[in-house]
Amino acid sequence: MLLLALTGSLSTGKSTVSKLLSQPPYCLPIIDADVLAREVVEPGTSGYRKIVNRFASTTPDLLLPSPAERKGRSLNRAALGRRVFGSTPSRQRDRKVLNSIVHPAVRWAMVRSILYYYIRGHWAVVLDIPLLYDSHLDIFAPVVLMVAASPGVQMSRLRLRDQHLSKEEARDRVASQGSVDEKVARTEARGQGRGYVIWNNGSMEELQQNVDKVIREVERGRKGIWRLIFLVLWPLAIVWGGWEVAKGWWGRWRWQRGLKEKGE
């Protein structure tokens, strides 16, 4: 089974592409990291307890004031977002702490979902991961699909969608997910057949055409008999998966070495 890692940044259109891939003619199963990230911090989970223990004493409105659920009051995501989004050293530090709590739990949830779809015989599954490169999950994905938009389009869409955000708050949220240009460069650096950039600066029709072109290229040589072989000969699937991880690790190492040589 092929793992397609779908990534992007705020308001680039990643969620729209994810929805397109889940519908005909593709009908690919979607494993959404954002959905899993919410599930692993629900009241009663280990992630919930860790976040409350770390942030409650310094964030008075961390928990919603609504009637308590049986396992505890839900997290106030807006308050938590104000605590970790931003470029100040303290906010960057808090964001790292939050990510260290959420990311490992999300990874395990992803593994369980991947095994489920593998057993059901799907030829591919989409891993919808906004912070793909930041969480170092790119090495596990044979193919990365990066949805990109220009900074101006990105900011306009975000402020239209979340009208309660000030211009500064919107800018902080966009900055917290890294540079689109850098993600585009990293995706293209993966090489032919391993990294695809889907530009979304235009209409819905143009986006659909871009998605269809990319998926047709990805499908070439990866469906049919290979799906049956990997399902029946699962040890071969493990070896192939290990080889893909090794290639992903090697690609990331080359990228990081290139940055050091440039002095970045």
C-alpha positions in Angstrom: 0.0 0.0 0.0 1.3 3.4 -1.0 1.4 6.2 1.6 0.6 9.6 0.1 1.5 12.4 2.5 -0.6 15.5 1.9 0.7 18.7 3.4 0.4 22.4 3.0 0.0 25.5 5.1 -3.0 27.5 6.5 -5.5 28.4 3.8 -3.5 27.0 0.9 -6.3 24.6 0.1 -5.0 21.3 1.6 -8.4 20.4 3.1 -10.1 21.0 -0.3 -7.6 18.6 -2.0 -8.1 16.1 0.8 -11.9 16.2 0.2 -11.3 15.8 -3.6 -9.1 12.7 -3.0 -11.7 11.1 -0.8 -14.4 11.3 -3.5 -14.9 9.6 -6.9 -13.0 8.9 -9.1 -10.2 8.5 -6.5 -12.1 7.3 -3.3 -8.9 7.2 -1.3 -9.1 6.7 2.5 -8.0 9.8 4.4 -6.1 9.7 7.7 -6.4 13.3 9.0 -3.7 14.3 11.5 -5.8 17.3 12.6 -8.7 15.0 13.5 -6.4 12.6 15.3 -4.8 15.5 17.1 -8.2 16.5 18.5 -9.0 12.9 19.5 -5.7 12.2 21.3 -6.3 15.2 23.6 -10.0 14.5 24.4 -10.8 14.5 28.2 -9.6 11.2 29.7 -6.7 10.7 27.4 -3.0 10.8 28.4 -2.5 13.8 26.1 -5.3 15.7 27.8 -3.8 15.1 31.2 -0.3 16.2 30.1 -1.6 19.5 28.5 -3.6 20.4 31.6 -0.7 19.6 33.9 1.7 21.7 31.8 -0.5 24.7 30.9 -3.4 25.0 33.3 -1.5 26.9 36.0 -0.5 29.7 33.6 -3.5 29.7 31.3 -6.6 30.4 33.4 -9.1 29.9 30.5 -7.4 26.6 29.2 -10.6 24.6 29.9 -14.0 25.5 28.6 -16.5 26.8 31.2 -19.3 24.6 29.9 -20.6 21.8 32.1 -17.9 19.3 32.8 -17.9 16.1 30.8 -17.7 12.8 32.7 -13.9 12.6 32.1 -13.3 16.4 32.4 -13.9 19.7 30.8 -12.8 20.1 27.2 -9.8 22.1 26.2 -10.3 25.7 25.1 -8.5 25.5 21.8 -8.7 29.2 21.2 -7.0 29.9 24.5 -4.4 27.3 23.9 -3.8 28.7 20.4 -3.2 32.2 21.8 -0.7 30.6 24.2 1.5 28.9 21.6 1.1 30.8 18.3 3.5 33.6 17.8 7.2 34.3 17.2 8.3 35.3 20.7 10.7 32.9 22.4 8.2 32.0 25.1 5.5 31.1 22.6 8.0 29.1 20.5 9.0 27.2 23.6 5.4 26.5 24.6 4.6 25.3 21.0 7.5 22.8 21.1 6.2 21.5 24.4 2.7 21.1 23.0 4.0 19.4 19.9 6.1 17.0 22.0 2.8 15.9 23.7 0.5 15.7 20.7 2.8 14.4 17.9 3.8 11.1 19.4 0.2 10.2 20.2 -0.9 11.2 16.7 1.9 8.9 15.2 0.6 5.9 17.0 -3.0 6.6 16.0 -1.8 6.9 12.4 -0.1 3.5 12.5 -3.3 1.8 13.7 -5.2 3.5 10.9 -2.6 2.5 8.3 -2.7 -1.1 9.3 -6.5 -1.1 9.1 -6.6 0.2 5.5 -3.7 -2.1 4.6 -5.7 -5.2 5.7 -8.7 -4.0 3.8 -6.6 -4.0 0.6 -6.5 -0.4 -0.4 -3.8 0.5 -3.0 -3.1 3.8 -1.3 -4.0 5.9 1.7 -3.7 9.7 2.1 -2.0 11.0 5.3 -3.3 14.5 5.7 -0.4 16.1 7.8 -0.2 19.9 7.9 3.2 19.9 9.8 4.7 17.0 7.8 8.3 18.3 7.6 8.2 19.9 11.1 7.1 16.6 12.7 9.8 14.6 10.6 7.1 12.3 9.2 8.2 12.9 5.6 10.7 10.1 5.7 7.9 7.6 6.1 6.1 8.7 2.9 7.1 7.5 -0.5 5.1 10.3 -2.1 4.5 13.8 -0.8 1.8 16.0 -2.2 2.3 19.7 -1.3 -0.6 22.1 -1.7 0.8 25.6 -2.2 -0.6 29.2 -2.7 1.1 32.6 -2.9 1.4 34.5 0.5 -1.2 37.1 -0.6 -3.8 34.5 -1.5 -3.0 32.6 1.7 -3.6 35.6 4.0 -6.8 36.7 2.1 -8.3 33.2 2.5 -7.4 32.9 6.2 -8.9 36.3 7.1 -12.0 35.6 5.1 -12.5 32.2 6.8 -11.6 33.4 10.4 -12.9 36.9 10.5 -12.3 37.2 14.2 -8.6 37.2 13.7 -6.7 40.4 13.6 -4.1 40.9 10.8 -1.3 40.3 13.3 -3.0 37.1 14.7 -3.5 35.8 11.1 0.2 36.5 10.3 1.3 34.7 13.4 -0.7 31.6 12.6 0.6 31.5 9.0 4.2 32.0 10.3 3.8 29.2 12.8 3.4 26.6 10.0 6.6 27.6 8.2 7.4 29.1 4.9 5.4 27.8 1.9 8.4 28.4 -0.4 10.6 26.3 1.8 8.0 23.4 1.8 7.7 23.7 -2.0 11.5 23.5 -2.3 11.7 20.5 0.0 9.0 18.7 -1.9 10.6 19.3 -5.2 14.0 18.2 -3.8 12.6 14.7 -3.2 12.9 14.1 -6.9 10.7 12.8 -9.7 7.9 10.5 -8.6 8.4 11.3 -4.9 7.4 14.9 -4.5 4.5 16.8 -6.3 3.5 20.5 -5.8 -0.2 21.3 -6.4 -0.6 25.0 -6.9 -3.9 26.5 -5.8 -3.9 30.2 -6.7 -6.8 30.0 -9.1 -10.3 28.5 -9.4 -11.7 25.3 -8.2 -11.7 23.9 -11.7 -8.0 24.6 -12.1 -7.3 22.9 -8.7 -9.3 19.8 -9.8 -7.3 19.6 -13.0 -4.0 19.9 -11.1 -5.0 17.2 -8.7 -6.1 14.9 -11.4 -2.8 15.3 -13.3 -0.8 14.5 -10.2 -2.8 11.4 -9.2 -2.6 10.0 -12.7 1.2 10.3 -12.5 1.2 8.7 -9.0 -1.0 5.8 -10.1 1.3 4.9 -13.0 2.9 1.6 -12.2 1.6 1.5 -8.6 -1.8 -0.2 -8.9 -3.0 -3.5 -10.1 -0.7 -6.5 -9.5 1.5 -4.7 -6.9 -1.5 -4.2 -4.6 -2.1 -8.0 -4.6 1.5 -8.9 -4.2 2.0 -6.6 -1.1 -1.2 -7.9 0.4 -0.4 -11.6 0.1 3.4 -11.3 0.5 3.4 -9.0 3.5 7.1 -9.6 4.3 7.9 -8.1 0.9 5.7 -5.1 1.9 7.8 -4.6 5.1 11.1 -4.7 3.1 9.7 -2.3 0.6 8.5 0.0 3.3 11.9 -0.1 5.0 13.6 0.8 1.7 11.2 3.8 1.2 12.0 5.0 4.8 15.7 4.8 4.0 15.3 6.8 0.9 13.2 9.4 2.8 15.9 9.7 5.5 18.6 10.0 2.9 16.7 12.8 1.1 16.2 14.7 4.3 19.8 14.4 5.2 20.9 15.8 1.8 18.4 18.7 2.3 19.8 19.5 5.7 23.4 19.3 4.5 22.6 21.6 1.6 21.2 24.2 4.1 24.4 24.0 6.2 26.6 24.5 3.1 24.5 27.6 2.3 24.9 28.8 5.8 21.2 28.9 6.5 
